[in-house]
Amino acid sequence: MARSASAAPSRCPHPRRPRCSQSQAWAHFAAAGDPARRGAPVRCAPRVLPSPSVFHGPARPIHVIGCGAIVRDAHLPAYALDGMPVAGFLDLDATRAESLAATVHGAKAFPALPALIEACAAAGGVYDLALPPQAMQAVIDALPEGSTILLQKPFGRDLAEATALLATLERRKMRGCVNLQLRHAPAVTALRRLLASGSLGEPLDLELRVVCRMPWENWPFLEALPRMEILMHSIHYLDLCRALFGEPERVWSAAFAHPGSPRLADARSTTALSFAGGRRAVVTTYHHHAAPPRHDASHLRLECTRGTAVARLGVNLNYPEGLPDTLEWSADGAPWQAVALAGNWFPHAFRGPMREAQRAAADAAFVPATSFRDAWRTMALVETCYRSAARGEMMPEEPAPA
């Protein structure tokens, strides 16, 4: 699903630029308050996710920049579950910020970026940048050096932008991570525990399949992106493949438009990846399922040497309300067992990245699971997928007569 924060404004805050793009508008918004090699694929042994980060407070006040639906539906409920204070909101559309601030006790809507920065610095707070990828650079440039930031995914629109963002963040000694929160979903956490216990044996095949009706029309900024589905949705599954199996050795990908969303660059995709040790993963998505829900799908299936685990990721089914996540497993031919989950991908997984950002703010030596550099590696994989899709596939040829 898309991860937008803010719809493009009807007018840029800069009085002389009435028809700015969203990225230009955020750049002007930030500038108004300005005080003055892709690496080669790494062959990795298969790995299991580290334990989700647990932050033992006190949490620093969160200041949100970008107030779209994802903040309302996922960020704020997640922070409320953890009792993390949200102190401020800012958006190009002031009414959005005011509306969200009214739902959070003690929170304030700020009229401009300098005022929010001043308040965040005074409180020793952290920034939650819930912005479209094209707006990230300008706002990051305006934040004080050494700030702690949770960045919305994706980490730029392509690898070149991700590389530029990474260089800026590291040069300016920023701390934090990118909101690739599927790693922290309760179903994934439970799956990790199953793998660590050895109950399933060694993992071999990972399948992530989505057949749903996603309301892309809710995020009009997507129409301006030269890349969409893999970058904005399947990136979650590709990131999870990396987290579970390491860096892929080979990648094949195809991305397609859909007549139901003619203004989107691509709206369905399939990617196959191979990893060291004979492991493989397949990610396939179709977001325009028009039939009743009996045969829709949103699942993760992991086949192992001793058994199988299947997780339902319910948020894709009737988004954004979704259905409850589930996890079942069977080993050595035994009956399926259901695992009790402590919540769903939405909103519970969104606690993880903010916990890690809070911990990074308190401990300079801590490296979040979805650190800026690790997210850059996921962007490198996304880039590889689009390169594969652009080059096309081999056409079958008639064999020579025997």
Secondary structure, DSSP 8 states (H G I E B T S, - for coil): ---------SS-SSTT-TT--HHHHHHHHHHTT-----------------------S----EEEE--SHHIIIIIHHHHHHHT--EEEEE-SSHHHHHHHHTTSTT-EE-SSHHHHHHHHHHHT-EEEE---GGGHHHHHHHS-TT-EEEE-SSSSSSHHHHHHHHHHHHHTT-EEEE--GGGG-HHHHHHHHHHHHTTT-SEEEEEEEEE-B--GGG-GGGGG-SS-HIIIIIHHHHHHHHHHH-S-SEEEEEEE--TTSTTSS--EEEEEEEEGGGEEEEEEEE-B--S-GGG-EEEEEEEESSEEEEEE-GGGTTTTT----EEEEEETT---EE---SS-TTTGGGHHHHHHHHHHHH-TT---TT-HHHHHHHHHHHHHHHHHHHH-----------
